[in-house]
């Protein structure tokens, strides 16, 4: 398989020609475009040529050998031409440049994916050819839950690299939930001093609590670094502050925001839900401070406000909340849920930030005209959201990668399943059965990894890859048209993951240290994905 046939995701057009282009440390470079593009290219070349320890000269005029210029086209579009004399990239934006650079890297030997690759003395050789490429969907994302189990900054930065290697362009960070608050606040330091740790964690899905304090959080500088690092790789960080439900950690840090007289604590279980804060003006003011800090740190054009699995039963009974409902003209808690989210959304909009919610928020009216909906509860919820709003497809089946990957007995126990590589490859973000208007509102999709049962980076690798490779193909190319051909390219691509040190699940089943064994992680029963999908559809009309 030649290098152009082995690209993953598959480009729109890729054609090899004869010869090689020699990439050496003294090669002249010409750049146009934004400062982000310049930094992106400089970082890429410095990484490839670091072992030479030579400076990269940048030309502004005259003949050159590496040329990167602006061109017209949709976001992410690029053209790559490689001849023996020149490597030329034309891209419409920095995201297109990032995609082109990823393609260049895939054309080089697999060892280029190592952190300290040793190039031959004559430099790296890129085979000549032409690639014309553009993404099928503008939103190609991954959601990482860093609450239930915390992943340090170094893991998140590594995850950015893995996503960029597959031309994903969104990293959705789930930063707050019942089991922890994972971001610093200078205005409300109790959030990270109290809300970031819990007294224990359950060992396995059925085991006892371990009795060991557990926690961690990102400073605002950490978050800024992650966002900046991601931008240089064509990825936008999307922070999520989940409200008004999933708020045990928030209420533990600020008890006055919760139900009066109810004990407030960061939960030490592996799953929770059915909690909420008071949807009052005081709560909004508190969250305004937090959201403003996060926006300033990340420069995020999107902020996810959650809105899912919220217990609202007590709102009508509480005098303060009841008064707030009356003032807002709300007669039912569900109306107040929508009003609360819309109010926070307007605060974001005033700062040029677009609000995102899970599909429960859409159902209660907690959206603005330009809000984005992530529908996780099946096809009915997705179709309903796409009738009125831009939609990021994120249904449990087949985008919840915290679920089992097969029905093999040795598969490590997960939350359900199976969701196989073939299931992901068959995913259709914009179903043919939808109306043209609904299909047009599908802006992309993403996979989710909820980490109640994901205690380590190695297990994160095992769950994400190679299923993420299949979703990358779907979101970039529009579909996996030929599964046999895709598996052939994937087999070749896994050598790149080997070079990057990714603990992916092999195609023929888990390795011994990836399996459940006979301990708390052993698989106890076959998967029940059909029943899970039916249950999701049955609740998709509930707020």
C-alpha positions, 0 to 999 in steps of 0.5 A, a space after each residue: 500500500 503506497 503512502 497516499 493510499 494509506 492516509 487516514 482519514 481518507 482524503 477527497 483526492 490523493 494521487 501519488 507521483 514519482 520522486 521524493 521531496 527531501 525535508 532538511 533542516 536548512 530548507 527555506 520556508 515561505 509563509 503567509 496568513 495568520 500568526 497562528 499559522 506561522 506558529 503552527 508551521 514553526 512548531 511542526 517543522 521544529 518538532 520534525 527537525 529537532 534532532 538536527 538542532 538547527 534553526 529553520 530559516 523563513 523567507 518572505 521573498 524569492 524562490 523557496 522549497 516549502 510554501 504555505 499560502 492562503 487560499 479560498 475555501 471552507 474551513 479545514 480545506 487544503 491542497 497539498 502538492 509534493 514535487 522533488 523541488 517543492 512542498 506546497 500547502 494552500 489552505 483556507 484557514 489555520 485548521 486547513 494548515 493543521 490538516 495538511 501538516 498531519 497529512 504530510 506527517 502521515 506520508 513520512 516514515 512511521 518513526 516520525 510519530 515518535 517524540 524523538 525520532 532519529 531522521 536519516 542524515 539526508 533528511 526525511 523523504 516525503 513521496 511526491 503526489 497531490 492531495 485535495 481535501 476538505 472535511 465533510 463536517 465542521 465539528 469533529 470532536 471528542 468529549 473527555 470526562 476529567 471529573 469522575 477520574 482526573 487526568 493531569 495536564 500532561 495526559 490532556 496535552 497528549 490527548 490533543 496530539 492524538 486527536 490532531 493525528 486524526 484531524 479531529 478539531 474539537 476537544 470537549 472537556 467535561 470539567 464539573 460534576 457530582 464527583 469533583 470540580 476540576 478548574 481553579 477559580 480565583 474569584 471563588 477559590 472554594 470551588 477548587 479547594 473544597 470542590 476538587 477532591 472527594 474522600 474516596 473512590 469505589 474500586 471497580 463497578 461493584 467494589 467497596 470505596 477505597 477510603 483514599 482521598 482523590 482529587 485534582 484540578 487545572 489552574 486557569 493557567 493550565 487551561 490557557 496552556 491546553 487551549 493554546 496548545 490545542 489551537 496550534 494543532 487545529 483544535 478548539 477546546 470546548 469547556 463544559 460547566 454542567 448546570 443546573 444538575 450534576 452539581 454536588 461538587 459545586 454545592 459542597 463548595 458553595 452550600 448556599 446555592 443548593 437546597 436549604 437543609 440538605 447535606 452537601 458533599 462531593 460524592 464518592 460514588 462512580 456515578 450520580 445524578 438527580 441533583 441540582 442548584 437553585 436557579 436564582 439570580 444569586 446563583 447566576 451571579 456566582 456562575 457569571 464569575 466562573 464562566 468569565 474566568 474560563 472564557 478569559 483563560 481559554 478564549 473559547 468560542 463555545 461553552 457547554 452548559 450541560 443541562 442534563 439529568 437535573 432533579 427539579 422536584 424541590 424548586 416549587 417547594 422552596 420559597 426563594 426558588 418559587 419567587 424566582 420562578 414567579 418573577 420569570 413568569 414560570 409556572 413549572 420547574 421545567 420552564 425555570 430550567 429553560 429560563 435559567 439556561 437561556 439567561 446564562 446563554 445570553 451572558 455568554 452571547 454578550 461575550 461572543 461565546 456560543 452556548 451548547 446544551 445536552 438535549 434535555 436543555 433543548 427539550 425545556 427551551 433552554 436554548 437561544 436561536 444560535 445555541 448548539 444541541 448535543 443529543 445523547 438520548 437516541 435518534 428521536 432526540 437528535 431528530 427533534 433538536 435538528 428540526 430547530 437548532 444546529 446539532 452535534 451528533 453524540 448519541 450513546 450508540 455508537 459514540 459512547 466509547 466508555 462502553 464495551 467493544 465486543 461480547 468477548 468474555 475477556 473484554 474488560 468490564 465497561 458500562 454496557 455495550 457492545 459498541 464495536 468498530 463496525 458499529 462506529 464505522 456504520 454511523 450516519 451523522 445525517 440520516 437519509 430519513 431526515 428532511 433536508 433542513 434537519 440534515 443541513 443542521 448537523 454540523 458534525 459529531 463527536 465521541 464521548 468517554 465518561 470516566 466513572 470506570 476509566 482510572 488510567 491513561 492506558 485504559 483511556 487509550 484502550 477505549 478510544 482507539 481504534 474506534 476513534 479512527 473509525 469516527 474520524 473517517 466518518 466525520 472527515 470523509 462522510 462515511 466508511 464506504 468500504 469496511 474491508 478497505 478501511 480495515 486495511 488502511 487501519 491496520 497500516 495506521 496502527 503502526 503510527 499509533 505504535 510509534 506514538 505509544 498508544 495502548 489501543 485495543 488490537 483488532 482481534 481482541 484485548 491484550 492480557 493487561 487490557 482484559 478484565 481478568 478475574 478481579 473487580 473488572 471481569 466481565 459479568 454478563 453479555 452486553 445489552 446494547 439493544 435494551 439500552 438503546 430502547 430505554 434511551 428512546 423511551 426517555 428521550 421525551 423527558 426533561 
